[in-house]
Amino acid sequence: MAVSYMDFTSPNVQYFYDLKNNRTFTKDANNFINTLSIQQLNTLGNVSLLDIYLSKANVVEPHVHQNATELVYCIRGAAVVSLLNPFTKMVLTYNITPGQVANIPQGWFHWEMATEDDTHLLAIFDAPVPEFIAVSDFLRLAPRNMLAHTYCLDQAQITQALAPITSTVTIGPPADCSHQRQVRPDTYPPQAEPHPQASYTGYVSRPSPFPGIGNGYR
């Protein structure tokens, strides 16, 4: 819906934009994100999008859009869209291929991993500018003594483990990662399954075999 205060007689009204002119994140030539919001096209109203390109096993890091629902549409290639349902405490995973979509409600943790090279995704939001909170920002900025105390962890070990996260990752693993490992698409990610010791919902999710936690839209 167009914004109600728009003066459509103004010479400043915009109806066209080329997404390649607003590259907001680049990992390398095959992994990057273009963005369109009301800041680029002032007639958009309450909608915006991310134009996402990924090669196999690259991950749009776990994150939250606190102000918008996200609809992920697969244009080319294939991807696994994962989301953490905060009510059931389950990780839900959806394999999408061209013409298929996955929807992430506002404020839910989620991430996307390409399972083929040359994957192209379109993420559509019901907000004029999607806000973004990256898990990598929490991991790199949270006080180590607080994490160790809260979760009963060894402070030296957690400090060492998180030391390589020095900036928002956005698309992981980072380009300078020295121990990248590929994950077979048929093994990632496992669905959550019933667990007899779960106290709240009766469900817990298996640990993910892929440690893709990383950088933000900048």
Secondary structure, DSSP 4 states (H G I P E B T S, - for coil): ---TT--TTSTT------GGG-EEEEEETTEEEEEE-TTT-TT--S-EEEEEEE-TT-EEEEEE-TT--EEEEEEES-EEEEEEETTTTEEEEEEE-TT-EEEE-TT--EEEEESSTTEEEEEEESSSS---EEHHHHHHHS-HHHHHHHHT--HHHHHHHHTT--S-BSEES-TT-SS-----GGGSSPPPEE-TT-SSSSEEPPPPS-----B---
